[in-house]
């Protein structure tokens, strides 16, 4: 019988990495978030509100 154990904060942080999202129109870096590298190995893209453009625009993951 396998013994299950709870994941500690250190083990969870190895899987998740912090990323920065930048607006596609004005290139401002507006958001930081974490993502799971195993589930999403490619670059993330999502529509978010840009306070500089004052509208919802596509945001892409940037290099740090």
mmCIF file of the N, C-alpha and C atoms, coordinates in Angstrom:
data_MODEL
# 
_entry.id   MODEL 
# 
loop_
_atom_site.group_PDB 
_atom_site.id 
_atom_site.type_symbol 
_atom_site.label_atom_id 
_atom_site.label_alt_id 
_atom_site.label_comp_id 
_atom_site.label_asym_id 
_atom_site.label_entity_id 
_atom_site.label_seq_id 
_atom_site.pdbx_PDB_ins_code 
_atom_site.Cartn_x 
_atom_site.Cartn_y 
_atom_site.Cartn_z 
_atom_site.occupancy 
_atom_site.B_iso_or_equiv 
_atom_site.pdbx_formal_charge 
_atom_site.auth_seq_id 
_atom_site.auth_comp_id 
_atom_site.auth_asym_id 
_atom_site.auth_atom_id 
_atom_site.pdbx_PDB_model_num 
ATOM 1   N N  . UNK A 1 1  ? 0.843  -1.177 0.000   1.00 0.00 ? 1  UNK A N  1 
ATOM 2   C CA . UNK A 1 1  ? 0.000  0.000  0.000   1.00 0.00 ? 1  UNK A CA 1 
ATOM 3   C C  . UNK A 1 1  ? 0.886  1.238  0.000   1.00 0.00 ? 1  UNK A C  1 
ATOM 4   N N  . UNK A 1 2  ? 0.628  2.122  -0.928  1.00 0.00 ? 2  UNK A N  1 
ATOM 5   C CA . UNK A 1 2  ? 1.434  3.337  -1.049  1.00 0.00 ? 2  UNK A CA 1 
ATOM 6   C C  . UNK A 1 2  ? 1.027  4.350  0.022   1.00 0.00 ? 2  UNK A C  1 
ATOM 7   N N  . UNK A 1 3  ? 2.013  5.007  0.568   1.00 0.00 ? 3  UNK A N  1 
ATOM 8   C CA . UNK A 1 3  ? 1.757  6.036  1.570   1.00 0.00 ? 3  UNK A CA 1 
ATOM 9   C C  . UNK A 1 3  ? 1.663  7.376  0.859   1.00 0.00 ? 3  UNK A C  1 
ATOM 10  N N  . UNK A 1 4  ? 0.521  8.054  1.022   1.00 0.00 ? 4  UNK A N  1 
ATOM 11  C CA . UNK A 1 4  ? 0.320  9.368  0.421   1.00 0.00 ? 4  UNK A CA 1 
ATOM 12  C C  . UNK A 1 4  ? 0.793  10.431 1.390   1.00 0.00 ? 4  UNK A C  1 
ATOM 13  N N  . UNK A 1 5  ? 1.390  11.475 0.849   1.00 0.00 ? 5  UNK A N  1 
ATOM 14  C CA . UNK A 1 5  ? 1.828  12.570 1.712   1.00 0.00 ? 5  UNK A CA 1 
ATOM 15  C C  . UNK A 1 5  ? 1.386  13.892 1.109   1.00 0.00 ? 5  UNK A C  1 
ATOM 16  N N  . UNK A 1 6  ? 1.255  14.889 1.941   1.00 0.00 ? 6  UNK A N  1 
ATOM 17  C CA . UNK A 1 6  ? 0.854  16.219 1.499   1.00 0.00 ? 6  UNK A CA 1 
ATOM 18  C C  . UNK A 1 6  ? 2.050  16.923 0.864   1.00 0.00 ? 6  UNK A C  1 
ATOM 19  N N  . UNK A 1 7  ? 1.774  17.698 -0.197  1.00 0.00 ? 7  UNK A N  1 
ATOM 20  C CA . UNK A 1 7  ? 2.830  18.475 -0.820  1.00 0.00 ? 7  UNK A CA 1 
ATOM 21  C C  . UNK A 1 7  ? 3.128  19.703 0.032   1.00 0.00 ? 7  UNK A C  1 
ATOM 22  N N  . UNK A 1 8  ? 4.390  19.961 0.254   1.00 0.00 ? 8  UNK A N  1 
ATOM 23  C CA . UNK A 1 8  ? 4.771  21.153 1.001   1.00 0.00 ? 8  UNK A CA 1 
ATOM 24  C C  . UNK A 1 8  ? 4.865  22.326 0.042   1.00 0.00 ? 8  UNK A C  1 
ATOM 25  N N  . UNK A 1 9  ? 4.993  23.512 0.576   1.00 0.00 ? 9  UNK A N  1 
ATOM 26  C CA . UNK A 1 9  ? 5.070  24.727 -0.238  1.00 0.00 ? 9  UNK A CA 1 
ATOM 27  C C  . UNK A 1 9  ? 6.293  24.694 -1.149  1.00 0.00 ? 9  UNK A C  1 
ATOM 28  N N  . UNK A 1 10 ? 7.386  24.122 -0.706  1.00 0.00 ? 10 UNK A N  1 
ATOM 29  C CA . UNK A 1 10 ? 8.608  24.056 -1.500  1.00 0.00 ? 10 UNK A CA 1 
ATOM 30  C C  . UNK A 1 10 ? 8.394  23.166 -2.729  1.00 0.00 ? 10 UNK A C  1 
ATOM 31  N N  . UNK A 1 11 ? 7.734  22.030 -2.551  1.00 0.00 ? 11 UNK A N  1 
ATOM 32  C CA . UNK A 1 11 ? 7.486  21.121 -3.667  1.00 0.00 ? 11 UNK A CA 1 
ATOM 33  C C  . UNK A 1 11 ? 6.529  21.724 -4.677  1.00 0.00 ? 11 UNK A C  1 
ATOM 34  N N  . UNK A 1 12 ? 5.543  22.470 -4.220  1.00 0.00 ? 12 UNK A N  1 
ATOM 35  C CA . UNK A 1 12 ? 4.589  23.103 -5.118  1.00 0.00 ? 12 UNK A CA 1 
ATOM 36  C C  . UNK A 1 12 ? 5.267  24.199 -5.919  1.00 0.00 ? 12 UNK A C  1 
ATOM 37  N N  . UNK A 1 13 ? 6.152  24.956 -5.298  1.00 0.00 ? 13 UNK A N  1 
ATOM 38  C CA . UNK A 1 13 ? 6.800  26.062 -5.994  1.00 0.00 ? 13 UNK A CA 1 
ATOM 39  C C  . UNK A 1 13 ? 7.747  25.577 -7.093  1.00 0.00 ? 13 UNK A C  1 
ATOM 40  N N  . UNK A 1 14 ? 8.211  24.337 -7.046  1.00 0.00 ? 14 UNK A N  1 
ATOM 41  C CA . UNK A 1 14 ? 9.075  23.802 -8.101  1.00 0.00 ? 14 UNK A CA 1 
ATOM 42  C C  . UNK A 1 14 ? 8.303  23.611 -9.398  1.00 0.00 ? 14 UNK A C  1 
ATOM 43  N N  . UNK A 1 15 ? 7.021  23.283 -9.297  1.00 0.00 ? 15 UNK A N  1 
ATOM 44  C CA . UNK A 1 15 ? 6.194  23.033 -10.467 1.00 0.00 ? 15 UNK A CA 1 
ATOM 45  C C  . UNK A 1 15 ? 5.680  24.344 -11.059 1.00 0.00 ? 15 UNK A C  1 
ATOM 46  N N  . UNK A 1 16 ? 5.275  25.280 -10.216 1.00 0.00 ? 16 UNK A N  1 
ATOM 47  C CA . UNK A 1 16 ? 4.714  26.547 -10.677 1.00 0.00 ? 16 UNK A CA 1 
ATOM 48  C C  . UNK A 1 16 ? 5.811  27.600 -10.796 1.00 0.00 ? 16 UNK A C  1 
ATOM 49  N N  . UNK A 1 17 ? 5.760  28.376 -11.877 1.00 0.00 ? 17 UNK A N  1 
ATOM 50  C CA . UNK A 1 17 ? 6.723  29.452 -12.087 1.00 0.00 ? 17 UNK A CA 1 
ATOM 51  C C  . UNK A 1 17 ? 5.972  30.767 -12.257 1.00 0.00 ? 17 UNK A C  1 
ATOM 52  N N  . UNK A 1 18 ? 6.615  31.856 -11.851 1.00 0.00 ? 18 UNK A N  1 
ATOM 53  C CA . UNK A 1 18 ? 5.996  33.174 -11.977 1.00 0.00 ? 18 UNK A CA 1 
ATOM 54  C C  . UNK A 1 18 ? 6.270  33.720 -13.365 1.00 0.00 ? 18 UNK A C  1 
ATOM 55  N N  . UNK A 1 19 ? 5.232  34.256 -14.011 1.00 0.00 ? 19 UNK A N  1 
ATOM 56  C CA . UNK A 1 19 ? 5.358  34.819 -15.355 1.00 0.00 ? 19 UNK A CA 1 
ATOM 57  C C  . UNK A 1 19 ? 4.849  36.252 -15.357 1.00 0.00 ? 19 UNK A C  1 
ATOM 58  N N  . UNK A 1 20 ? 5.231  37.009 -16.375 1.00 0.00 ? 20 UNK A N  1 
ATOM 59  C CA . UNK A 1 20 ? 4.775  38.377 -16.555 1.00 0.00 ? 20 UNK A CA 1 
ATOM 60  C C  . UNK A 1 20 ? 4.014  38.464 -17.866 1.00 0.00 ? 20 UNK A C  1 
ATOM 61  N N  . UNK A 1 21 ? 2.861  39.133 -17.835 1.00 0.00 ? 21 UNK A N  1 
ATOM 62  C CA . UNK A 1 21 ? 2.060  39.310 -19.034 1.00 0.00 ? 21 UNK A CA 1 
ATOM 63  C C  . UNK A 1 21 ? 2.195  40.753 -19.523 1.00 0.00 ? 21 UNK A C  1 
ATOM 64  N N  . UNK A 1 22 ? 2.381  40.930 -20.842 1.00 0.00 ? 22 UNK A N  1 
ATOM 65  C CA . UNK A 1 22 ? 2.524  42.258 -21.434 1.00 0.00 ? 22 UNK A CA 1 
ATOM 66  C C  . UNK A 1 22 ? 1.432  42.479 -22.474 1.00 0.00 ? 22 UNK A C  1 
ATOM 67  N N  . UNK A 1 23 ? 0.969  43.700 -22.556 1.00 0.00 ? 23 UNK A N  1 
ATOM 68  C CA . UNK A 1 23 ? -0.052 44.084 -23.527 1.00 0.00 ? 23 UNK A CA 1 
ATOM 69  C C  . UNK A 1 23 ? 0.535  44.010 -24.937 1.00 0.00 ? 23 UNK A C  1 
ATOM 70  N N  . UNK A 1 24 ? -0.244 43.479 -25.863 1.00 0.00 ? 24 UNK A N  1 
ATOM 71  C CA . UNK A 1 24 ? 0.220  43.354 -27.249 1.00 0.00 ? 24 UNK A CA 1 
ATOM 72  C C  . UNK A 1 24 ? 0.234  44.700 -27.971 1.00 0.00 ? 24 UNK A C  1 
ATOM 73  N N  . UNK A 1 25 ? -0.613 45.634 -27.568 1.00 0.00 ? 25 UNK A N  1 
ATOM 74  C CA . UNK A 1 25 ? -0.704 46.913 -28.265 1.00 0.00 ? 25 UNK A CA 1 
ATOM 75  C C  . UNK A 1 25 ? 0.322  47.937 -27.770 1.00 0.00 ? 25 UNK A C  1 
ATOM 76  N N  . UNK A 1 26 ? 0.381  48.158 -26.449 1.00 0.00 ? 26 UNK A N  1 
ATOM 77  C CA . UNK A 1 26 ? 1.291  49.182 -25.924 1.00 0.00 ? 26 UNK A CA 1 
ATOM 78  C C  . UNK A 1 26 ? 2.572  48.606 -25.332 1.00 0.00 ? 26 UNK A C  1 
ATOM 79  N N  . UNK A 1 27 ? 2.680  47.274 -25.233 1.00 0.00 ? 27 UNK A N  1 
ATOM 80  C CA . UNK A 1 27 ? 3.871  46.565 -24.743 1.00 0.00 ? 27 UNK A CA 1 
ATOM 81  C C  . UNK A 1 27 ? 4.185  46.802 -23.269 1.00 0.00 ? 27 UNK A C  1 
ATOM 82  N N  . UNK A 1 28 ? 3.226  47.334 -22.515 1.00 0.00 ? 28 UNK A N  1 
ATOM 83  C CA . UNK A 1 28 ? 3.416  47.534 -21.081 1.00 0.00 ? 28 UNK A CA 1 
ATOM 84  C C  . UNK A 1 28 ? 3.232  46.211 -20.353 1.00 0.00 ? 28 UNK A C  1 
ATOM 85  N N  . UNK A 1 29 ? 4.055  45.969 -19.351 1.00 0.00 ? 29 UNK A N  1 
ATOM 86  C CA . UNK A 1 29 ? 3.934  44.754 -18.538 1.00 0.00 ? 29 UNK A CA 1 
ATOM 87  C C  . UNK A 1 29 ? 2.983  45.049 -17.385 1.00 0.00 ? 29 UNK A C  1 
ATOM 88  N N  . UNK A 1 30 ? 1.777  44.478 -17.481 1.00 0.00 ? 30 UNK A N  1 
ATOM 89  C CA . UNK A 1 30 ? 0.711  44.828 -16.554 1.00 0.00 ? 30 UNK A CA 1 
ATOM 90  C C  . UNK A 1 30 ? 0.469  43.799 -15.459 1.00 0.00 ? 30 UNK A C  1 
ATOM 91  N N  . UNK A 1 31 ? 0.650  42.526 -15.734 1.00 0.00 ? 31 UNK A N  1 
ATOM 92  C CA . UNK A 1 31 ? 0.238  41.479 -14.810 1.00 0.00 ? 31 UNK A CA 1 
ATOM 93  C C  . UNK A 1 31 ? 1.371  40.505 -14.526 1.00 0.00 ? 31 UNK A C  1 
ATOM 94  N N  . UNK A 1 32 ? 1.393  39.988 -13.291 1.00 0.00 ? 32 UNK A N  1 
ATOM 95  C CA . UNK A 1 32 ? 2.241  38.858 -12.937 1.00 0.00 ? 32 UNK A CA 1 
ATOM 96  C C  . UNK A 1 32 ? 1.339  37.771 -12.404 1.00 0.00 ? 32 UNK A C  1 
ATOM 97  N N  . UNK A 1 33 ? 1.628  36.537 -12.754 1.00 0.00 ? 33 UNK A N  1 
ATOM 98  C CA . UNK A 1 33 ? 0.850  35.400 -12.284 1.00 0.00 ? 33 UNK A CA 1 
ATOM 99  C C  . UNK A 1 33 ? 1.722  34.165 -12.299 1.00 0.00 ? 33 UNK A C  1 
ATOM 100 N N  . UNK A 1 34 ? 1.217  33.064 -11.804 1.00 0.00 ? 34 UNK A N  1 
ATOM 101 C CA . UNK A 1 34 ? 1.965  31.815 -11.823 1.00 0.00 ? 34 UNK A CA 1 
ATOM 102 C C  . UNK A 1 34 ? 1.267  30.837 -12.748 1.00 0.00 ? 34 UNK A C  1 
ATOM 103 N N  . UNK A 1 35 ? 2.062  29.932 -13.317 1.00 0.00 ? 35 UNK A N  1 
ATOM 104 C CA . UNK A 1 35 ? 1.480  28.894 -14.160 1.00 0.00 ? 35 UNK A CA 1 
ATOM 105 C C  . UNK A 1 35 ? 2.221  27.593 -13.935 1.00 0.00 ? 35 UNK A C  1 
ATOM 106 N N  . UNK A 1 36 ? 1.564  26.514 -14.259 1.00 0.00 ? 36 UNK A N  1 
ATOM 107 C CA . UNK A 1 36 ? 2.124  25.177 -14.126 1.00 0.00 ? 36 UNK A CA 1 
ATOM 108 C C  . UNK A 1 36 ? 2.836  24.825 -15.432 1.00 0.00 ? 36 UNK A C  1 
ATOM 109 N N  . UNK A 1 37 ? 4.139  24.644 -15.379 1.00 0.00 ? 37 UNK A N  1 
ATOM 110 C CA . UNK A 1 37 ? 4.937  24.349 -16.577 1.00 0.00 ? 37 UNK A CA 1 
ATOM 111 C C  . UNK A 1 37 ? 4.569  23.019 -17.218 1.00 0.00 ? 37 UNK A C  1 
ATOM 112 N N  . UNK A 1 38 ? 4.151  22.048 -16.406 1.00 0.00 ? 38 UNK A N  1 
ATOM 113 C CA . UNK A 1 38 ? 3.815  20.734 -16.952 1.00 0.00 ? 38 UNK A CA 1 
ATOM 114 C C  . UNK A 1 38 ? 2.528  20.777 -17.770 1.00 0.00 ? 38 UNK A C  1 
ATOM 115 N N  . UNK A 1 39 ? 1.530  21.509 -17.285 1.00 0.00 ? 39 UNK A N  1 
ATOM 116 C CA . UNK A 1 39 ? 0.246  21.585 -17.986 1.00 0.00 ? 39 UNK A CA 1 
ATOM 117 C C  . UNK A 1 39 ? 0.270  22.572 -19.147 1.00 0.00 ? 39 UNK A C  1 
ATOM 118 N N  . UNK A 1 40 ? 1.066  23.648 -19.033 1.00 0.00 ? 40 UNK A N  1 
ATOM 119 C CA . UNK A 1 40 ? 1.118  24.700 -20.048 1.00 0.00 ? 40 UNK A CA 1 
ATOM 120 C C  . UNK A 1 40 ? 2.574  24.991 -20.421 1.00 0.00 ? 40 UNK A C  1 
ATOM 121 N N  . UNK A 1 41 ? 3.200  24.135 -21.222 1.00 0.00 ? 41 UNK A N  1 
ATOM 122 C CA . UNK A 1 41 ? 4.610  24.356 -21.553 1.00 0.00 ? 41 UNK A CA 1 
ATOM 123 C C  . UNK A 1 41 ? 4.839  25.518 -22.521 1.00 0.00 ? 41 UNK A C  1 
ATOM 124 N N  . UNK A 1 42 ? 3.829  25.843 -23.348 1.00 0.00 ? 42 UNK A N  1 
ATOM 125 C CA . UNK A 1 42 ? 3.999  26.933 -24.304 1.00 0.00 ? 42 UNK A CA 1 
ATOM 126 C C  . UNK A 1 42 ? 3.660  28.269 -23.642 1.00 0.00 ? 42 UNK A C  1 
ATOM 127 N N  . UNK A 1 43 ? 3.902  29.365 -24.365 1.00 0.00 ? 43 UNK A N  1 
ATOM 128 C CA . UNK A 1 43 ? 3.648  30.692 -23.809 1.00 0.00 ? 43 UNK A CA 1 
ATOM 129 C C  . UNK A 1 43 ? 2.161  30.952 -23.675 1.00 0.00 ? 43 UNK A C  1 
ATOM 130 N N  . UNK A 1 44 ? 1.817  31.594 -22.601 1.00 0.00 ? 44 UNK A N  1 
ATOM 131 C CA . UNK A 1 44 ? 0.423  31.867 -22.287 1.00 0.00 ? 44 UNK A CA 1 
ATOM 132 C C  . UNK A 1 44 ? -0.047 33.148 -22.976 1.00 0.00 ? 44 UNK A C  1 
ATOM 133 N N  . UNK A 1 45 ? -1.289 33.145 -23.457 1.00 0.00 ? 45 UNK A N  1 
ATOM 134 C CA . UNK A 1 45 ? -1.884 34.341 -24.038 1.00 0.00 ? 45 UNK A CA 1 
ATOM 135 C C  . UNK A 1 45 ? -3.330 34.425 -23.569 1.00 0.00 ? 45 UNK A C  1 
ATOM 136 N N  . UNK A 1 46 ? -3.730 35.604 -23.081 1.00 0.00 ? 46 UNK A N  1 
ATOM 137 C CA . UNK A 1 46 ? -5.080 35.794 -22.583 1.00 0.00 ? 46 UNK A CA 1 
ATOM 138 C C  . UNK A 1 46 ? -5.514 37.234 -22.796 1.00 0.00 ? 46 UNK A C  1 
ATOM 139 N N  . UNK A 1 47 ? -6.815 37.458 -22.794 1.00 0.00 ? 47 UNK A N  1 
ATOM 140 C CA . UNK A 1 47 ? -7.339 38.813 -22.943 1.00 0.00 ? 47 UNK A CA 1 
ATOM 141 C C  . UNK A 1 47 ? -7.551 39.396 -21.556 1.00 0.00 ? 47 UNK A C  1 
ATOM 142 N N  . UNK A 1 48 ? -6.918 40.545 -21.301 1.00 0.00 ? 48 UNK A N  1 
ATOM 143 C CA . UNK A 1 48 ? -7.032 41.203 -20.001 1.00 0.00 ? 48 UNK A CA 1 
ATOM 144 C C  . UNK A 1 48 ? -7.174 42.702 -20.209 1.00 0.00 ? 48 UNK A C  1 
ATOM 145 N N  . UNK A 1 49 ? -7.576 43.387 -19.150 1.00 0.00 ? 49 UNK A N  1 
ATOM 146 C CA . UNK A 1 49 ? -7.743 44.836 -19.212 1.00 0.00 ? 49 UNK A CA 1 
ATOM 147 C C  . UNK A 1 49 ? -6.388 45.523 -19.079 1.00 0.00 ? 49 UNK A C  1 
ATOM 148 N N  . UNK A 1 50 ? -6.103 46.430 -19.995 1.00 0.00 ? 50 UNK A N  1 
ATOM 149 C CA . UNK A 1 50 ? -4.872 47.235 -19.943 1.00 0.00 ? 50 UNK A CA 1 
ATOM 150 C C  . UNK A 1 50 ? -5.240 48.633 -19.461 1.00 0.00 ? 50 UNK A C  1 
ATOM 151 N N  . UNK A 1 51 ? -4.668 49.060 -18.345 1.00 0.00 ? 51 UNK A N  1 
ATOM 152 C CA . UNK A 1 51 ? -5.009 50.368 -17.803 1.00 0.00 ? 51 UNK A CA 1 
ATOM 153 C C  . UNK A 1 51 ? -4.394 51.505 -18.616 1.00 0.00 ? 51 UNK A C  1 
ATOM 154 N N  . UNK A 1 52 ? -3.387 51.205 -19.418 1.00 0.00 ? 52 UNK A N  1 
ATOM 155 C CA . UNK A 1 52 ? -2.765 52.223 -20.256 1.00 0.00 ? 52 UNK A CA 1 
ATOM 156 C C  . UNK A 1 52 ? -3.554 52.441 -21.544 1.00 0.00 ? 52 UNK A C  1 
ATOM 157 N N  . UNK A 1 53 ? -4.061 51.358 -22.140 1.00 0.00 ? 53 UNK A N  1 
ATOM 158 C CA . UNK A 1 53 ? -4.903 51.447 -23.343 1.00 0.00 ? 53 UNK A CA 1 
ATOM 159 C C  . UNK A 1 53 ? -6.365 51.717 -22.984 1.00 0.00 ? 53 UNK A C  1 
ATOM 160 N N  . UNK A 1 54 ? -6.727 51.443 -21.732 1.00 0.00 ? 54 UNK A N  1 
ATOM 161 C CA . UNK A 1 54 ? -8.093 51.587 -21.223 1.00 0.00 ? 54 UNK A CA 1 
ATOM 162 C C  . UNK A 1 54 ? -9.103 50.737 -21.985 1.00 0.00 ? 54 UNK A C  1 
ATOM 163 N N  . UNK A 1 55 ? -8.698 49.531 -22.344 1.00 0.00 ? 55 UNK A N  1 
ATOM 164 C CA . UNK A 1 55 ? -9.567 48.580 -23.014 1.00 0.00 ? 55 UNK A CA 1 
ATOM 165 C C  . UNK A 1 55 ? -9.032 47.167 -22.800 1.00 0.00 ? 55 UNK A C  1 
ATOM 166 N N  . UNK A 1 56 ? -9.836 46.173 -23.131 1.00 0.00 ? 56 UNK A N  1 
ATOM 167 C CA . UNK A 1 56 ? -9.390 44.786 -23.056 1.00 0.00 ? 56 UNK A CA 1 
ATOM 168 C C  . UNK A 1 56 ? -8.566 44.465 -24.295 1.00 0.00 ? 56 UNK A C  1 
ATOM 169 N N  . UNK A 1 57 ? -7.354 43.983 -24.084 1.00 0.00 ? 57 UNK A N  1 
ATOM 170 C CA . UNK A 1 57 ? -6.443 43.659 -25.184 1.00 0.00 ? 57 UNK A CA 1 
ATOM 171 C C  . UNK A 1 57 ? -5.798 42.309 -24.919 1.00 0.00 ? 57 UNK A C  1 
ATOM 172 N N  . UNK A 1 58 ? -5.267 41.654 -25.963 1.00 0.00 ? 58 UNK A N  1 
ATOM 173 C CA . UNK A 1 58 ? -4.533 40.408 -25.729 1.00 0.00 ? 58 UNK A CA 1 
ATOM 174 C C  . UNK A 1 58 ? -3.226 40.680 -24.978 1.00 0.00 ? 58 UNK A C  1 
ATOM 175 N N  . UNK A 1 59 ? -2.925 39.841 -24.018 1.00 0.00 ? 59 UNK A N  1 
ATOM 176 C CA . UNK A 1 59 ? -1.676 39.913 -23.258 1.00 0.00 ? 59 UNK A CA 1 
ATOM 177 C C  . UNK A 1 59 ? -0.932 38.599 -23.447 1.00 0.00 ? 59 UNK A C  1 
ATOM 178 N N  . UNK A 1 60 ? 0.375  38.686 -23.688 1.00 0.00 ? 60 UNK A N  1 
ATOM 179 C CA . UNK A 1 60 ? 1.212  37.505 -23.876 1.00 0.00 ? 60 UNK A CA 1 
ATOM 180 C C  . UNK A 1 60 ? 2.266  37.415 -22.790 1.00 0.00 ? 60 UNK A C  1 
ATOM 181 N N  . UNK A 1 61 ? 2.683  36.204 -22.530 1.00 0.00 ? 61 UNK A N  1 
ATOM 182 C CA . UNK A 1 61 ? 3.762  35.954 -21.579 1.00 0.00 ? 61 UNK A CA 1 
ATOM 183 C C  . UNK A 1 61 ? 5.070  36.487 -22.153 1.00 0.00 ? 61 UNK A C  1 
ATOM 184 N N  . UNK A 1 62 ? 5.842  37.173 -21.318 1.00 0.00 ? 62 UNK A N  1 
ATOM 185 C CA . UNK A 1 62 ? 7.104  37.754 -21.759 1.00 0.00 ? 62 UNK A CA 1 
ATOM 186 C C  . UNK A 1 62 ? 8.276  37.068 -21.081 1.00 0.00 ? 62 UNK A C  1 
ATOM 187 N N  . UNK A 1 63 ? 9.458  37.293 -21.634 1.00 0.00 ? 63 UNK A N  1 
ATOM 188 C CA . UNK A 1 63 ? 10.680 36.849 -20.967 1.00 0.00 ? 63 UNK A CA 1 
ATOM 189 C C  . UNK A 1 63 ? 10.982 37.827 -19.854 1.00 0.00 ? 63 UNK A C  1 
ATOM 190 N N  . UNK A 1 64 ? 11.632 37.342 -18.824 1.00 0.00 ? 64 UNK A N  1 
ATOM 191 C CA . UNK A 1 64 ? 11.915 38.215 -17.680 1.00 0.00 ? 64 UNK A CA 1 
ATOM 192 C C  . UNK A 1 64 ? 13.091 39.098 -17.912 1.00 0.00 ? 64 UNK A C  1 
# 
